[in-house]
């Protein structure tokens, strides 16, 4: 994942990237502004989000006379919540969420 030298205000910051066709998930382990290492709980949260992209893949929908791609939708966020609950219930990973 390419990193910018300075993050400008008002622009999005990519915390993770996944390739649906392959089995590659890329995460950024540094904070956006100061480039300090992130907490393990925030890295695991981003990982749960990226895994949900594979579990509930995006789909196309006809909306207001044009095709749109639904990448983040309610069922997707329910899957993210389920992934986080499974991580919190795990003995080894759950200790990082407390």
C-alpha positions, -999 to +999 in steps of 0.1 A: +000+000+000+015+033-010+017+059+017+015+097+013+040+119+029+015+143+043-022+137+048-042+168+037-073+178+057-106+168+041-093+139+021-100+103+029-074+081+044-072+044+034-068+022+064-071-011+045-074-026+011-086-059-001-087-077-034-120-096-037-107-120-065-075-129-046-068-136-009-048-104-002-057-080+025-034-049+031-036-029+063-019+003+073-004-001+108+005+036+113-018+065+122-027+090+095-014+122+110+017+114+131+027+081+116+028+064+150+019+027+154-018+020+158-032+001+188-037-036+181-075-033+187-078-007+159-058-029+135-081-059+144-112-037+138-099-028+103-092-064+097-127-074+106-140-047+082-118-060+053-128-097+060-164-086+058-158-075+022-150-111+013-180-124+032-206-099+019-191-088-015-203-056-032-231-058-057-245-035-084-279-019-079-301+003-102-308+035-082-323+067-095-318+059-132-282+047-129-261+017-117-243+021-084-220-003-065-231-010-030-198-016-011-210-007+024-246-015+031-266-026+063-260-063+059-223-056+054-221-037+087-239-065+105-212-088+093-185-065+106-202-065+140-204-103+140-167-105+131-158-082+159-179-102+184-161-134+173-128-117+179-138-105+213-150-140+223-116-155+213-093-161+242-061-149+225-075-119+205-102-108+230-077-094+255-068-066+231-103-052+231-105-047+269 
